[in-house]
Amino acid sequence: MKAAIFFANGFEESEGLIVVDMFRRAGVAIDTVSMNESREVETSHHIHLSSDLIYKDVNCKDYDILILPGGKLGTANLEANDALKQALKEHCESGKLTCAICAAPSILGHLGLLKGRKYTCFPDFDGEYGGMYQMELAAKDGNVITGRGMGATIGFAHTILSSIVDAKTMQKLEWGMQYAGTFRTIKKPE
């Protein structure tokens, strides 16, 4: 399993970096991909980061999972890239995991990928996508996983990971993180 998460200027850093952190803790390969001409990206709160790769050097077909973090400006910058939108559409329609959080599910909605599906997103970005909006932190419907906002990032990443890794890996991840959804019940892995 290999994932790519796309960082455009103005992305919500927590929605990107917490996902990357959790994937790497779980031993799942994930590349951070800058949508800029360089590896450098500026987050919504003006933090400067260096991504692993540059979008123009990436083939989205090499990935099993594509992930979009939100942030109002970051989402607008992602949606401005026609090549990325085409890659997302092909990826999703081929049955591969396609994931977005906060404002970014609106991109999937505009591409018609939420039609007939349960989804969530930041309330201000819920539109006429032809799906069923869920009042949940994260929603999974087939190969599409969406998250509500920054405060839902751990639940969003947890939903993605629990779809692709075994129970023992999830137990180890949850123990190491002391995740709010499980810390009262999770047992220390052997």
C-alpha positions in Angstrom: 0.0 0.0 0.0 1.3 3.4 -0.9 -0.4 6.8 -0.4 0.1 10.3 -1.7 -1.1 13.5 0.1 -1.1 16.7 -1.9 0.1 20.0 -0.3 -0.9 23.2 -2.0 -0.2 26.7 -0.6 -2.7 27.4 2.1 -3.4 23.8 3.2 -4.4 23.2 6.8 -1.2 21.9 8.2 -2.8 19.7 10.9 -5.0 18.0 8.3 -1.9 17.1 6.3 0.8 16.4 8.9 -1.3 14.4 11.3 -2.3 12.1 8.5 1.3 11.7 7.5 2.3 11.0 11.1 -0.3 8.3 11.6 0.5 6.6 8.3 4.2 6.5 9.1 3.5 5.2 12.6 1.4 2.4 11.1 4.2 1.6 8.6 2.2 2.6 5.6 4.2 4.5 2.9 3.0 8.0 2.2 4.6 10.7 0.1 4.0 14.4 0.6 3.5 16.0 -2.7 4.0 19.8 -3.3 1.7 21.3 -5.9 4.2 24.1 -6.4 7.2 24.2 -8.8 9.4 23.4 -5.8 9.2 21.2 -2.8 8.4 24.2 -0.6 4.8 24.8 0.5 3.3 27.5 2.8 0.5 26.3 5.1 -2.7 28.2 6.0 -0.9 29.4 9.2 2.2 30.5 7.4 4.4 27.6 8.3 6.9 26.7 5.6 7.4 23.0 4.8 9.4 20.9 2.4 7.5 18.1 0.7 9.0 14.8 -0.4 8.1 15.3 -4.1 6.8 17.8 -6.6 3.5 17.1 -8.4 5.0 17.4 -11.9 7.3 14.5 -11.1 4.6 12.2 -9.7 2.4 9.6 -11.5 -0.8 9.3 -9.5 -1.3 5.8 -10.9 1.6 4.6 -8.8 -0.5 5.1 -5.6 -3.2 3.1 -3.9 -4.6 6.0 -1.9 -4.9 9.7 -2.8 -5.5 12.2 0.0 -6.5 15.9 0.0 -6.1 18.0 3.1 -8.4 21.0 3.4 -7.9 24.7 4.2 -9.9 27.2 2.2 -7.0 28.5 0.1 -5.3 25.1 -0.1 -8.5 23.6 -1.5 -8.9 26.3 -4.0 -5.2 25.8 -5.1 -5.7 22.0 -5.4 -8.9 22.5 -7.4 -7.1 24.9 -9.8 -5.0 22.0 -11.0 -6.8 20.2 -13.9 -4.2 17.4 -14.0 -4.8 16.6 -10.3 -8.6 16.7 -10.8 -8.4 14.2 -13.7 -6.1 11.9 -11.7 -8.5 12.0 -8.8 -11.5 11.2 -11.0 -9.7 8.2 -12.7 -8.3 7.0 -9.3 -11.7 7.0 -7.6 -13.6 5.5 -10.6 -11.0 2.7 -10.7 -12.1 1.8 -7.1 -9.0 3.0 -5.3 -9.2 4.8 -2.0 -9.9 8.5 -2.5 -9.9 10.7 0.6 -10.5 14.3 1.5 -11.1 16.4 4.6 -12.5 19.8 5.6 -13.0 21.9 2.5 -11.4 19.4 0.1 -14.4 17.0 -0.2 -15.9 19.9 -2.2 -13.4 19.0 -5.0 -14.7 15.4 -5.0 -18.3 16.8 -5.1 -17.6 19.1 -8.0 -16.1 16.1 -9.9 -19.4 14.1 -9.3 -17.6 11.6 -7.0 -19.9 12.1 -4.0 -23.1 11.4 -6.0 -25.1 8.7 -4.2 -22.5 8.5 -1.4 -22.4 9.3 2.3 -19.9 12.0 3.0 -18.9 14.7 5.4 -16.9 18.0 5.1 -16.6 21.3 6.8 -20.3 22.6 6.9 -19.5 25.7 4.9 -18.4 23.5 2.0 -21.5 21.2 1.8 -23.0 21.7 -1.6 -25.4 20.1 -4.0 -23.2 17.0 -4.6 -26.0 14.5 -4.9 -24.8 12.6 -1.8 -26.0 12.2 1.8 -24.2 14.6 4.1 -23.3 13.0 7.5 -23.0 14.7 10.8 -19.9 12.6 11.6 -16.2 13.3 12.1 -15.4 10.9 9.2 -17.5 9.1 6.7 -16.6 6.0 4.6 -18.7 5.0 1.6 -17.0 2.4 -0.6 -13.6 3.7 -1.7 -14.3 7.3 -0.6 -13.4 8.6 2.8 -14.2 12.1 3.9 -13.5 14.1 7.1 -15.2 17.1 8.7 -12.4 19.4 9.7 -9.2 19.9 11.6 -10.6 18.5 14.8 -11.6 15.4 12.9 -8.2 14.7 11.5 -7.2 11.8 13.8 -10.6 10.1 13.2 -10.2 10.7 9.5 -6.7 9.1 9.3 -7.9 6.4 11.7 -10.8 5.6 9.3 -8.4 5.3 6.3 -5.9 3.2 8.2 -8.4 0.8 9.7 -9.5 0.1 6.1 -6.0 -1.0 5.0 -4.1 -2.4 7.9 -4.6 -5.3 10.3 -6.0 -5.2 13.8 -2.6 -5.7 15.4 -1.2 -2.7 13.6 -4.2 -0.5 14.6 -3.8 -1.7 18.2 -0.1 -0.7 18.2 -1.0 2.7 16.6 -3.8 3.4 19.0 -1.6 2.5 22.0 1.2 4.7 20.9 -1.1 7.7 20.2 -3.5 7.3 23.2 -6.3 8.2 20.7 -9.3 9.7 22.3 -11.7 7.3 20.6 -9.9 4.2 22.1 -7.6 5.1 25.0 -10.0 3.8 27.6 -10.3 0.4 26.0 -7.1 -0.3 24.1 -4.7 -2.8 25.6 -0.9 -2.5 25.3 0.2 -4.6 22.4 2.3 -7.7 23.2 
